[in-house]
Amino acid sequence: MNHTLRIQLSSVEGAVIRALGLIERRGYSLNKCSVSESDGTGREMEVSVTSTRPGDLLKRQLERLHDVYHVELIPAVISNPNKPGARPITRKGALQ
């Protein structure tokens, strides 16, 4: 299952490496990572990971790091354009 997290970090040296190390040690495979400066007070990191483990577990583990201010688990948008819409349910023999 894929999970996307937005993490607010302090701008101290090693904060990004500590967060990425925790992600790897906990058994999540990193798919994508982007880091940017956030309004002068820290950094914002967005990561996409894959694992059979739940995303909220990783969120809680990241929140325990000293350099982490806030973690947001972004819900996955599930859409299947090939799946037909709702259709009426009819009982056999009822509409003949």
Beta strands, then each sheet from edge to edge (+ up, - down):
strand 1: 2-9
strand 2: 29-38
strand 3: 42-50
strand 4: 68-74
sheet 1: 2+ 3- 1+ 4-
end
